[in-house]
Every structure is written in structure tokens, then in C-alpha cells.
Amino acid sequence: MNGPLAGLRVLDLSGMIAGGFATMTLADHGADVVMVEHPEHGDPIREWPPFDGDHSLWWKALARNKRCVTLDMNSDEGTALVHELAAEADVVIENFRPGTLESWGLGPDALHETNEDLVVVRISGYGQDGPLAEQPGFGTVAEAMSGFAHVNGFPDSEPLLPPISLADLAAGQYATMGALFGVFDTLTGGTGRVVDVSLLESLFRMFPSVPEKYDRLDEVDERTGNRHPNAAPRNVYEASDGYVALSASSQPIFERVAECIGRPELIEADRFATNRKRVEHAAELDGYIEAWMQERTATEAVAALTDADAVASEIYDISDIHADAQYDAREAIVTVEDSDLGPVETHGVVPKFSGETRGIDRLGPGHGEHNDEVYLEEVGLDEDTYTSLREEGVI
């Protein structure tokens, strides 16, 4: 394997989205990720639609570049095998309810007795302590409690949850960063760290200035639709045949937009002289822009704004993304040969690195596909022990 994380060994004891996204990101950049699933029932993502035949495309995407083994960790033999796997790992990532791993003899203290340099990343709904710590937590509740749903949507609508697993994906990013922060600390003289990531805090952290605003000004943000509370003009505008997103919060770009829409006098108007004033008069400003948009198709409007060196785009769906030259040039979608489905298009690796990178070797593997490889060749179980563990349901 190559890539910036080549040589990093990650033991993935997580399931679902947050942990899966974190370990996928590490694997995409060269880490050797060994994912553990229960022998009888695999990761629930294997059952998430959409399906191509019997195969979940969610699973194929989220488990790419990983190796999958099966193991019942809630057994003496299973616990012992986790310790053997952890002995050779740099990072363990888990997302059980707080206290679960400890009950199996697999908490951080126990794992550090096996490998003192191990970085243990723990993902949970609310964190490892606090009054809610032991409650089950899902992204939906984090999206509600973080303040996201309260500000998402239009002023006259109910709070709006995101159409993606936003809290899980945010937590996955922080888990990735936490793992690498911990590894860096180990490489510079520290010992194994425990990294505590909560879905709730990960999404709440995406709101810079909100606690400061409440503390200093006693203000609570409300829903603003497609307007931005801190910048104007910024909105989705209706053209004659579709919609255009436009952001012109900096002064030079605002002036270019004003010229482009044939309203240069707006540049000299005191109420639009600064971004702060434009935010106060955003509705009026949006009216001028949308009137100009409605006389043009979305494509014509974007072309004119682009020629004026403004920042705008039509609203894309996946078919537009698939046909876009910028996405193509950046290899944002790549084709991978899958043993179950044949050639499948999937996301390219993000971020991109110069030099050698791993890319995508494979999509999500089968349940226990790498048992022989890991247990027989790497852990070194003999055939009789391996067979016995399989018959007992431990593997």
C-alpha cells in the first residue's frame, strides 16, 4: 500500500456511519484498516438502501479499502483475539455505548496494557461522561440538540433536519483528526491517548461565534432560509427555468455583481456600502438580483456572472455533477472494479496529496472476507484453533 498513511494499522471496532467514515478516510490515504463485525450480524449499514441486487451501495461506499473480519468480542476467546489485533495496531476506533468495551475487558486501560502506544478513539452520541453519556445517541438527536435544526429552513417553516447523516459525518471527520493527533503525540514522545468524540459536540462546533453571540449580545440565531446571517448578497435566486446560487459577500465581488445586473448605482448607495449594511437590507438587494435573474435562464445568468468574475452556480443534482468538467478534471468520481458488482463509480479520495497516493483498491468487502488472511496469516492461529473458533461462533 502507498499514500501518506502507509504503515499505519487501524483496528476498526465501530459500525454505522461516524466510525465507518473515519476509518474509510484513513484507509483511503493508505492506512491498513481491519474492521471487526459480529459473526452472525454484520454492520447495519450492510442493510441500508439503495441496493444493487443483494448488495448495499451504502456499504460498498463506506467500507471501501478496508479488510473485514468477524469476531464475537463478548466472549473470552474473542476478547483475547481483540488484544492480539490491538497489539499490532496504532489506532483503535470504536463507537459502542460508553462502558460496553470495559464490560468486555476491552476498555482503554486494558488495551493499553497490551499496547501502551495505542491511540483509542471513542465515538458516542454525547461523549464518555456527563449526564447523558450512557444513553444511546444517534445523529438525528445530535442535529436537534446542536442547534442545527433550529436554524435550518425558512423563517415560516418548522425546524429542518438535514437530508444527509450530517452529525455522523462531522463526528467522523473529528475522529479522523483525533486519531492522527494522537499518533503524532505518540511519535513525539507521548504514550497512547484516548480520544473522546461526541456526535453532539462535533456538529455544535460547526457554529463559530454562536456561543459568543449569545454570551455578549444575548441573541439567538433563527432560520433565514438561503440567506446567510453574516453576508449579503447570498441566496438562491429563481431564473426563468431553474435556480442559481450566488455569494457576493466581499466588497469587490458585490460591486461586480451590481455592474453585471445593470445596477451600478447600488455601489454608491449608502445602505449597500458595506457587508454589514447589505445584511440589514438583504431583502431589497435580493429583489434587484432576482428580477435580473428571472429575465434569463439559469445557464445564461451564471455565464454572465462568471464573465463578470462573480461567484455563482446553477443548483446541481448528481446528473449535473456527473457531467461537469471540473469534477471530471479533479477525478472527484472514479470507477472501481468490484468483485460483486463489476465496475462501480464512487467518490474520489479527498483531500488529494502530491506524490504517491493509495486511491481506491476495492469497495466494501464481504462479511468475514478477510478472516483467513488476518487470523491465519497475520495473527498466526493454527488451523485446528481457527476451525474450533469458527465452529463455536467466536469467528
MARMAR-920605 format. One record per residue (C-alpha): residue number from 1; residue in one letter; chain; x, y, z. Coordinates in pm, 1 decimal, padded with zeros to 6 digits. Layout:
# residues N
(NUM "a" "A" (X Y Z))
...
//
This chain:
# residues 395
(1 "m" "A" (00000.0 00000.0 00000.0))
(2 "n" "A" (00106.9 00358.1 -00051.4))
(3 "g" "A" (-00021.3 00700.7 00045.4))
(4 "p" "A" (00064.4 00934.2 00335.2))
(5 "l" "A" (-00066.5 00687.1 00595.2))
(6 "a" "A" (00102.3 00377.2 00455.6))
(7 "g" "A" (00225.7 00171.6 00750.2))
(8 "l" "A" (-00049.0 00287.8 00986.9))
(9 "r" "A" (-00253.8 -00001.9 01125.6))
(10 "v" "A" (-00611.4 00072.6 01235.4))
(11 "l" "A" (-00839.3 -00169.4 01418.7))
(12 "d" "A" (-01199.2 -00070.1 01348.5))
(13 "l" "A" (-01439.5 -00183.8 01619.5))
(14 "s" "A" (-01705.4 00063.9 01512.4))
(15 "g" "A" (-02015.4 00033.3 01299.9))
(16 "m" "A" (-02262.3 00257.5 01124.4))
(17 "i" "A" (-02159.6 00594.5 00985.9))
(18 "a" "A" (-01934.2 00804.8 01209.5))
(19 "g" "A" (-01674.8 00537.0 01276.6))
(20 "g" "A" (-01713.2 00394.0 00928.5))
(21 "f" "A" (-01649.9 00731.1 00766.0))
(22 "a" "A" (-01344.0 00792.9 00984.9))
(23 "t" "A" (-01184.7 00458.0 00907.6))
(24 "m" "A" (-01275.0 00489.2 00538.5))
(25 "t" "A" (-01091.6 00823.2 00528.0))
(26 "l" "A" (-00784.6 00671.0 00693.9))
(27 "a" "A" (-00795.1 00372.5 00457.1))
(28 "d" "A" (-00828.4 00599.1 00153.9))
(29 "h" "A" (-00492.4 00751.4 00245.1))
(30 "g" "A" (-00304.8 00426.6 00287.7))
(31 "a" "A" (-00383.8 00300.9 00638.2))
(32 "d" "A" (-00439.0 -00073.1 00675.8))
(33 "v" "A" (-00786.8 -00085.8 00831.4))
(34 "v" "A" (-00908.2 -00416.2 00974.7))
(35 "m" "A" (-01278.6 -00393.8 01055.5))
(36 "v" "A" (-01437.5 -00628.9 01308.2))
(37 "e" "A" (-01802.3 -00737.2 01267.9))
(38 "h" "A" (-02010.2 -00984.9 01466.3))
(39 "p" "A" (-02012.0 -01335.3 01311.6))
(40 "e" "A" (-02392.2 -01354.9 01292.0))
(41 "h" "A" (-02487.4 -00999.9 01203.3))
(42 "g" "A" (-02266.6 -00755.4 01021.7))
(43 "d" "A" (-02257.3 -00378.6 01027.2))
(44 "p" "A" (-02617.5 -00245.2 00998.7))
(45 "i" "A" (-02503.1 -00039.6 00700.1))
(46 "r" "A" (-02498.7 -00364.5 00502.0))
(47 "e" "A" (-02879.9 -00344.0 00519.4))
(48 "w" "A" (-02913.8 00020.2 00412.3))
(49 "p" "A" (-03065.7 00100.9 00071.5))
(50 "p" "A" (-03010.3 00161.1 -00209.1))
(51 "f" "A" (-02937.2 -00195.5 -00318.2))
(52 "d" "A" (-02792.0 -00331.7 -00638.1))
(53 "g" "A" (-02925.4 -00684.1 -00622.4))
(54 "d" "A" (-02840.3 -00804.8 -00270.9))
(55 "h" "A" (-02561.0 -00552.9 -00216.0))
(56 "s" "A" (-02599.7 -00224.2 -00028.8))
(57 "l" "A" (-02436.5 00061.6 -00217.7))
(58 "w" "A" (-02403.9 00248.3 00114.3))
(59 "w" "A" (-02188.6 -00038.9 00241.1))
(60 "k" "A" (-01987.0 -00056.0 -00079.3))
(61 "a" "A" (-01906.0 00315.1 -00041.1))
(62 "l" "A" (-01844.7 00336.8 00334.7))
(63 "a" "A" (-01636.4 00019.1 00374.6))
(64 "r" "A" (-01410.2 00066.7 00076.1))
(65 "n" "A" (-01037.8 -00004.2 00112.1))
(66 "k" "A" (-01094.1 -00195.3 00439.2))
(67 "r" "A" (-01040.7 -00558.1 00530.3))
(68 "c" "A" (-01327.9 -00725.3 00714.6))
(69 "v" "A" (-01310.9 -00999.7 00974.7))
(70 "t" "A" (-01576.5 -01146.2 01203.3))
(71 "l" "A" (-01539.8 -01182.6 01579.0))
(72 "d" "A" (-01767.1 -01210.3 01882.1))
(73 "m" "A" (-01593.2 -00968.0 02118.2))
(74 "n" "A" (-01830.4 -01056.6 02403.1))
(75 "s" "A" (-01654.8 -01386.8 02468.2))
(76 "d" "A" (-01330.4 -01479.3 02640.6))
(77 "e" "A" (-01176.3 -01604.5 02317.5))
(78 "g" "A" (-01298.0 -01300.9 02126.2))
(79 "t" "A" (-01157.4 -01061.9 02385.4))
(80 "a" "A" (-00822.1 -01237.1 02364.7))
(81 "l" "A" (-00819.4 -01203.8 01985.8))
(82 "v" "A" (-00901.6 -00832.0 02003.5))
(83 "h" "A" (-00597.2 -00789.8 02229.5))
(84 "e" "A" (-00384.0 -00975.6 01974.8))
(85 "l" "A" (-00508.4 -00749.6 01695.9))
(86 "a" "A" (-00461.7 -00438.5 01911.4))
(87 "a" "A" (-00103.4 -00537.1 01990.1))
(88 "e" "A" (-00010.4 -00474.8 01626.2))
(89 "a" "A" (-00229.9 -00166.3 01575.5))
(90 "d" "A" (-00155.8 00203.7 01602.4))
(91 "v" "A" (-00518.6 00313.9 01636.9))
(92 "v" "A" (-00842.0 00156.7 01760.1))
(93 "i" "A" (-01171.4 00325.1 01671.5))
(94 "e" "A" (-01492.4 00221.3 01849.1))
(95 "n" "A" (-01845.4 00356.9 01885.0))
(96 "f" "A" (-02015.2 00138.0 02144.3))
(97 "r" "A" (-02224.3 00289.1 02420.6))
(98 "p" "A" (-01985.9 00411.4 02694.3))
(99 "g" "A" (-01896.9 00130.3 02931.2))
(100 "t" "A" (-01956.6 -00152.5 02681.5))
(101 "l" "A" (-01592.1 -00218.3 02596.7))
(102 "e" "A" (-01498.8 -00202.3 02964.6))
(103 "s" "A" (-01755.4 -00474.1 03039.8))
(104 "w" "A" (-01577.8 -00697.7 02787.6))
(105 "g" "A" (-01229.4 -00627.1 02923.1))
(106 "l" "A" (-01151.8 -00410.4 02621.3))
(107 "g" "A" (-01157.6 -00058.8 02767.2))
(108 "p" "A" (-00864.8 00176.0 02705.3))
(109 "d" "A" (-00685.5 00078.4 03027.5))
(110 "a" "A" (-00693.9 -00287.9 02931.2))
(111 "l" "A" (-00590.6 -00219.6 02571.5))
(112 "h" "A" (-00302.0 -00001.5 02689.6))
(113 "e" "A" (-00172.6 -00290.3 02897.7))
(114 "t" "A" (-00139.5 -00474.6 02567.3))
(115 "n" "A" (-00007.9 -00178.1 02366.6))
(116 "e" "A" (00087.1 00135.1 02560.0))
(117 "d" "A" (00122.3 00344.2 02243.1))
(118 "l" "A" (-00224.1 00259.1 02111.3))
(119 "v" "A" (-00447.3 00557.4 02028.6))
(120 "v" "A" (-00804.9 00471.6 02124.9))
(121 "v" "A" (-01070.8 00682.7 01952.8))
(122 "r" "A" (-01413.4 00660.7 02117.3))
(123 "i" "A" (-01719.1 00787.9 01929.2))
(124 "s" "A" (-02053.0 00822.4 02106.6))
(125 "g" "A" (-02366.1 01032.2 02097.0))
(126 "y" "A" (-02282.8 01259.2 02391.1))
(127 "g" "A" (-01926.0 01177.3 02497.5))
(128 "q" "A" (-01782.0 00946.0 02760.2))
(129 "d" "A" (-01904.4 01149.1 03057.7))
(130 "g" "A" (-02186.7 01381.5 03156.1))
(131 "p" "A" (-02549.2 01305.0 03248.4))
(132 "l" "A" (-02637.9 01171.9 02901.5))
(133 "a" "A" (-02322.2 00969.2 02843.1))
(134 "e" "A" (-02477.3 00625.1 02884.0))
(135 "q" "A" (-02784.5 00698.6 02674.0))
(136 "p" "A" (-02790.4 00578.1 02312.9))
(137 "g" "A" (-02721.5 00862.5 02074.7))
(138 "f" "A" (-02790.6 00899.0 01703.2))
(139 "g" "A" (-02718.9 01174.8 01455.6))
(140 "t" "A" (-03081.0 01287.6 01441.3))
(141 "v" "A" (-03080.0 01381.2 01810.0))
(142 "a" "A" (-02741.1 01549.6 01775.9))
(143 "e" "A" (-02874.7 01752.9 01483.9))
(144 "a" "A" (-03161.8 01863.9 01706.8))
(145 "m" "A" (-02958.0 01936.4 02020.8))
(146 "s" "A" (-02663.3 02104.9 01845.0))
(147 "g" "A" (-02878.4 02394.7 01725.8))
(148 "f" "A" (-02855.4 02288.3 01361.4))
(149 "a" "A" (-03222.0 02201.2 01310.5))
(150 "h" "A" (-03330.0 02524.0 01481.4))
(151 "v" "A" (-03152.6 02743.7 01224.6))
(152 "n" "A" (-03204.1 02519.5 00922.4))
(153 "g" "A" (-03502.1 02603.7 00700.0))
(154 "f" "A" (-03706.1 02914.5 00622.8))
(155 "p" "A" (-03843.5 03160.0 00879.7))
(156 "d" "A" (-04202.6 03045.2 00828.1))
(157 "s" "A" (-04123.5 02670.6 00836.3))
(158 "e" "A" (-04065.3 02414.3 01107.5))
(159 "p" "A" (-03705.9 02322.3 01206.0))
(160 "l" "A" (-03548.4 02112.6 00933.3))
(161 "l" "A" (-03323.6 01809.6 00973.6))
(162 "p" "A" (-03053.0 01756.8 00708.8))
(163 "p" "A" (-03107.6 01505.9 00424.9))
(164 "i" "A" (-02766.0 01352.4 00497.3))
(165 "s" "A" (-02618.7 01199.8 00812.8))
(166 "l" "A" (-02456.9 01530.6 00898.2))
(167 "a" "A" (-02374.7 01481.5 01266.4))
(168 "d" "A" (-02225.7 01138.2 01199.7))
(169 "l" "A" (-02013.0 01266.8 00914.0))
(170 "a" "A" (-01892.0 01563.4 01121.1))
(171 "a" "A" (-01801.4 01327.6 01405.6))
(172 "g" "A" (-01622.7 01104.0 01157.1))
(173 "q" "A" (-01405.8 01396.1 01049.7))
(174 "y" "A" (-01318.0 01482.7 01410.0))
(175 "a" "A" (-01246.2 01116.4 01482.4))
(176 "t" "A" (-01006.1 01108.2 01187.2))
(177 "m" "A" (-00830.4 01420.5 01310.7))
(178 "g" "A" (-00824.3 01291.3 01667.7))
(179 "a" "A" (-00664.9 00964.2 01558.6))
(180 "l" "A" (-00388.7 01145.7 01372.6))
(181 "f" "A" (-00336.4 01398.8 01653.9))
(182 "g" "A" (-00291.0 01103.3 01889.4))
(183 "v" "A" (-00047.5 00926.8 01656.0))
(184 "f" "A" (00156.8 01245.9 01622.1))
(185 "d" "A" (00171.2 01277.3 02000.8))
(186 "t" "A" (00294.9 00918.8 02026.4))
(187 "l" "A" (00562.0 00979.7 01761.5))
(188 "t" "A" (00687.7 01284.2 01951.9))
(189 "g" "A" (00730.8 01108.9 02286.5))
(190 "g" "A" (00381.6 01069.2 02426.8))
(191 "t" "A" (00204.5 00747.5 02513.4))
(192 "g" "A" (-00126.4 00621.3 02386.8))
(193 "r" "A" (-00406.5 00875.1 02409.2))
(194 "v" "A" (-00779.6 00825.0 02447.9))
(195 "v" "A" (-00972.3 01047.4 02205.4))
(196 "d" "A" (-01331.3 01127.1 02307.7))
(197 "v" "A" (-01554.6 01230.8 02013.9))
(198 "s" "A" (-01926.0 01302.9 02050.0))
(199 "l" "A" (-02172.8 01347.2 01766.1))
(200 "l" "A" (-02334.8 01633.2 01957.1))
(201 "e" "A" (-02018.4 01838.8 02007.9))
(202 "s" "A" (-01886.1 01768.0 01658.1))
(203 "l" "A" (-02184.2 01935.3 01495.8))
(204 "f" "A" (-02213.8 02212.2 01756.7))
(205 "r" "A" (-01850.9 02302.7 01682.5))
(206 "m" "A" (-01954.2 02389.5 01325.8))
(207 "f" "A" (-02116.9 02709.6 01453.1))
(208 "p" "A" (-01838.5 02964.7 01510.6))
(209 "s" "A" (-01944.7 03278.7 01701.4))
(210 "v" "A" (-02279.3 03137.8 01819.8))
(211 "p" "A" (-02184.8 03097.7 02188.6))
(212 "e" "A" (-02002.3 03430.0 02182.0))
(213 "k" "A" (-02305.3 03599.6 02029.5))
(214 "y" "A" (-02536.6 03458.5 02294.0))
(215 "d" "A" (-02295.6 03546.4 02574.0))
(216 "r" "A" (-02218.7 03903.3 02467.5))
(217 "l" "A" (-02536.8 04007.1 02287.3))
(218 "d" "A" (-02799.8 03770.6 02430.8))
(219 "e" "A" (-02906.1 03684.5 02074.0))
(220 "v" "A" (-03032.3 03351.6 01941.6))
(221 "d" "A" (-02996.3 03273.4 01570.9))
(222 "e" "A" (-03316.7 03197.2 01381.9))
(223 "r" "A" (-03395.7 03038.9 01045.9))
(224 "t" "A" (-03302.2 03254.2 00746.3))
(225 "g" "A" (-03367.0 03017.4 00456.3))
(226 "n" "A" (-03099.4 03051.0 00189.7))
(227 "r" "A" (-02981.5 03386.5 00317.2))
(228 "h" "A" (-02666.6 03396.4 00526.6))
(229 "p" "A" (-02698.2 03583.0 00856.2))
(230 "n" "A" (-02348.2 03729.0 00817.6))
(231 "a" "A" (-02313.4 03803.1 00446.7))
(232 "a" "A" (-02511.0 03961.2 00163.0))
(233 "p" "A" (-02597.3 03911.5 -00109.3))
(234 "r" "A" (-02606.3 03536.8 -00060.7))
(235 "n" "A" (-02909.7 03339.2 -00167.6))
(236 "v" "A" (-03069.4 03104.1 -00416.3))
(237 "y" "A" (-03238.3 03304.8 -00690.8))
(238 "e" "A" (-03503.7 03190.4 -00935.9))
(239 "a" "A" (-03415.2 03223.5 -01303.2))
(240 "s" "A" (-03661.1 03168.4 -01587.0))
(241 "d" "A" (-03603.7 02791.0 -01591.8))
(242 "g" "A" (-03428.7 02698.5 -01269.6))
(243 "y" "A" (-03227.4 02825.6 -00976.0))
(244 "v" "A" (-02891.3 02994.1 -00924.7))
(245 "a" "A" (-02683.7 03015.6 -00607.6))
(246 "l" "A" (-02487.9 03339.4 -00567.2))
(247 "s" "A" (-02247.1 03459.0 -00299.6))
(248 "a" "A" (-02103.6 03811.0 -00312.9))
(249 "s" "A" (-02017.3 03898.4 00043.7))
(250 "s" "A" (-01684.4 04068.8 -00029.5))
(251 "q" "A" (-01693.1 04427.5 -00149.3))
(252 "p" "A" (-01519.9 04376.5 -00487.9))
(253 "i" "A" (-01747.1 04086.2 -00580.0))
(254 "f" "A" (-02058.4 04277.9 -00475.2))
(255 "e" "A" (-01953.7 04564.6 -00699.3))
(256 "r" "A" (-01900.1 04329.7 -00993.4))
(257 "v" "A" (-02244.7 04178.5 -00937.8))
(258 "a" "A" (-02404.8 04522.4 -00927.8))
(259 "e" "A" (-02238.3 04610.8 -01258.9))
(260 "c" "A" (-02336.9 04277.1 -01411.3))
(261 "i" "A" (-02708.3 04312.7 -01329.2))
(262 "g" "A" (-02714.2 04665.5 -01466.8))
(263 "r" "A" (-02748.2 04838.5 -01129.2))
(264 "p" "A" (-02415.6 05023.8 -01080.4))
(265 "e" "A" (-02591.3 05285.2 -00865.9))
(266 "l" "A" (-02617.1 05026.6 -00587.8))
(267 "i" "A" (-02243.2 05056.0 -00537.3))
(268 "e" "A" (-02275.2 05419.0 -00430.1))
(269 "a" "A" (-02588.0 05369.4 -00218.3))
(270 "d" "A" (-02506.4 05413.6 00149.8))
(271 "r" "A" (-02735.0 05124.6 00253.7))
(272 "f" "A" (-02520.3 04884.6 00048.2))
(273 "a" "A" (-02181.9 05043.0 00121.7))
(274 "t" "A" (-02058.1 04762.9 00349.4))
(275 "n" "A" (-02137.7 04399.0 00405.0))
(276 "r" "A" (-02284.1 04487.3 00743.4))
(277 "k" "A" (-02528.2 04731.0 00581.9))
(278 "r" "A" (-02607.0 04489.9 00299.4))
(279 "v" "A" (-02707.0 04224.1 00553.3))
(280 "e" "A" (-02951.4 04475.7 00705.0))
(281 "h" "A" (-03101.3 04543.1 00359.1))
(282 "a" "A" (-03066.0 04193.5 00213.7))
(283 "a" "A" (-03431.2 04162.2 00109.2))
(284 "e" "A" (-03415.0 04473.6 -00108.5))
(285 "l" "A" (-03085.3 04369.7 -00260.8))
(286 "d" "A" (-03215.4 04019.6 -00333.6))
(287 "g" "A" (-03513.1 04173.9 -00512.9))
(288 "y" "A" (-03286.6 04353.0 -00762.6))
(289 "i" "A" (-03082.8 04039.1 -00828.3))
(290 "e" "A" (-03381.5 03807.8 -00869.5))
(291 "a" "A" (-03557.2 04048.9 -01108.3))
(292 "w" "A" (-03248.8 04032.0 -01329.5))
(293 "m" "A" (-03228.6 03652.7 -01295.0))
(294 "q" "A" (-03589.7 03597.1 -01398.8))
(295 "e" "A" (-03522.9 03755.0 -01736.1))
(296 "r" "A" (-03261.1 03489.5 -01811.1))
(297 "t" "A" (-03219.1 03115.6 -01799.8))
(298 "a" "A" (-03008.0 02978.8 -01518.2))
(299 "t" "A" (-02731.9 02895.0 -01764.9))
(300 "e" "A" (-02735.6 03247.1 -01911.4))
(301 "a" "A" (-02731.5 03408.7 -01566.8))
(302 "v" "A" (-02438.1 03200.3 -01446.3))
(303 "a" "A" (-02246.3 03266.5 -01768.6))
(304 "a" "A" (-02291.3 03643.2 -01732.8))
(305 "l" "A" (-02193.8 03642.4 -01365.5))
(306 "t" "A" (-01892.7 03421.4 -01434.7))
(307 "d" "A" (-01779.1 03655.5 -01713.3))
(308 "a" "A" (-01803.4 03937.7 -01459.3))
(309 "d" "A" (-01576.1 03740.7 -01223.6))
(310 "a" "A" (-01854.9 03688.8 -00972.6))
(311 "v" "A" (-01923.5 03362.1 -00787.1))
(312 "a" "A" (-02238.2 03174.9 -00891.3))
(313 "s" "A" (-02358.2 02831.6 -00993.3))
(314 "e" "A" (-02667.2 02651.5 -01107.5))
(315 "i" "A" (-02812.5 02413.5 -00848.5))
(316 "y" "A" (-02668.9 02071.2 -00928.4))
(317 "d" "A" (-02803.6 01723.1 -00878.6))
(318 "i" "A" (-02588.7 01412.6 -00926.1))
(319 "s" "A" (-02651.6 01401.9 -01300.6))
(320 "d" "A" (-02512.7 01755.2 -01331.1))
(321 "i" "A" (-02214.2 01662.3 -01115.7))
(322 "h" "A" (-02151.3 01358.4 -01333.6))
(323 "a" "A" (-02138.5 01574.7 -01646.7))
(324 "d" "A" (-01935.7 01863.7 -01503.2))
(325 "a" "A" (-01586.1 01922.1 -01642.8))
(326 "q" "A" (-01442.8 02042.9 -01311.6))
(327 "y" "A" (-01549.5 01726.6 -01130.4))
(328 "d" "A" (-01407.0 01522.7 -01417.1))
(329 "a" "A" (-01072.9 01704.6 -01417.6))
(330 "r" "A" (-01035.4 01654.0 -01044.8))
(331 "e" "A" (-01131.1 01284.0 -01060.0))
(332 "a" "A" (-01398.5 01350.3 -00799.8))
(333 "i" "A" (-01575.8 01039.0 -00927.7))
(334 "v" "A" (-01369.0 00734.2 -01015.7))
(335 "t" "A" (-01453.4 00385.0 -01137.7))
(336 "v" "A" (-01357.0 00083.9 -00927.2))
(337 "e" "A" (-01388.6 -00281.7 -01024.8))
(338 "d" "A" (-01593.4 -00460.3 -00758.7))
(339 "s" "A" (-01596.0 -00837.5 -00720.3))
(340 "d" "A" (-01973.2 -00840.5 -00665.8))
(341 "l" "A" (-02099.0 -00566.3 -00896.3))
(342 "g" "A" (-01834.4 -00514.3 -01162.7))
(343 "p" "A" (-01732.3 -00155.0 -01244.7))
(344 "v" "A" (-01883.4 00094.7 -00998.5))
(345 "e" "A" (-01842.4 00471.3 -00982.2))
(346 "t" "A" (-01751.1 00608.4 -00638.6))
(347 "h" "A" (-01614.2 00925.4 -00478.3))
(348 "g" "A" (-01250.1 01003.7 -00541.9))
(349 "v" "A" (-01014.8 01044.2 -00247.3))
(350 "v" "A" (-01034.7 01371.7 -00051.9))
(351 "p" "A" (-00805.8 01552.2 00013.4))
(352 "k" "A" (-00556.5 01498.6 -00264.2))
(353 "f" "A" (-00184.3 01461.9 -00197.0))
(354 "s" "A" (00111.6 01509.5 -00427.1))
(355 "g" "A" (00325.5 01205.1 -00494.9))
(356 "e" "A" (00209.4 00850.2 -00436.2))
(357 "t" "A" (-00146.8 00804.8 -00315.0))
(358 "r" "A" (-00341.7 00488.9 -00249.5))
(359 "g" "A" (-00662.2 00554.3 -00438.1))
(360 "i" "A" (-00944.4 00303.1 -00408.9))
(361 "d" "A" (-00839.3 -00060.1 -00429.8))
(362 "r" "A" (-01177.3 -00211.3 -00354.4))
(363 "l" "A" (-01527.4 -00131.2 -00238.3))
(364 "g" "A" (-01689.2 -00273.6 00077.6))
(365 "p" "A" (-01589.8 -00637.8 00117.0))
(366 "g" "A" (-01798.9 -00938.2 00211.5))
(367 "h" "A" (-01883.3 -01037.5 00568.2))
(368 "g" "A" (-01569.7 -01201.4 00708.8))
(369 "e" "A" (-01397.2 -01190.4 00370.4))
(370 "h" "A" (-01051.6 -01148.0 00523.7))
(371 "n" "A" (-01079.1 -01391.9 00815.0))
(372 "d" "A" (-00828.7 -01640.2 00670.5))
(373 "e" "A" (-00583.1 -01367.7 00576.9))
(374 "v" "A" (-00588.9 -01194.1 00915.0))
(375 "y" "A" (-00630.8 -01481.9 01160.4))
(376 "l" "A" (-00421.8 -01749.4 00990.2))
(377 "e" "A" (-00152.0 -01547.7 00817.3))
(378 "e" "A" (-00115.4 -01243.8 01043.8))
(379 "v" "A" (-00234.4 -01341.1 01392.1))
(380 "g" "A" (-00088.7 -01688.2 01338.7))
(381 "l" "A" (-00371.8 -01911.5 01461.6))
(382 "d" "A" (-00319.1 -02274.7 01378.2))
(383 "e" "A" (-00577.2 -02450.0 01161.5))
(384 "d" "A" (-00728.1 -02651.6 01445.1))
(385 "t" "A" (-00778.8 -02347.4 01669.8))
(386 "y" "A" (-00917.1 -02146.5 01380.1))
(387 "t" "A" (-01164.6 -02420.0 01290.0))
(388 "s" "A" (-01269.8 -02461.3 01652.5))
(389 "l" "A" (-01333.0 -02087.4 01694.3))
(390 "r" "A" (-01543.5 -02088.7 01380.0))
(391 "e" "A" (-01748.6 -02384.6 01499.6))
(392 "e" "A" (-01805.2 -02215.8 01837.8))
(393 "g" "A" (-01927.8 -01895.7 01669.2))
(394 "v" "A" (-01641.5 -01682.1 01801.7))
(395 "i" "A" (-01521.2 -01606.7 01447.3))
//
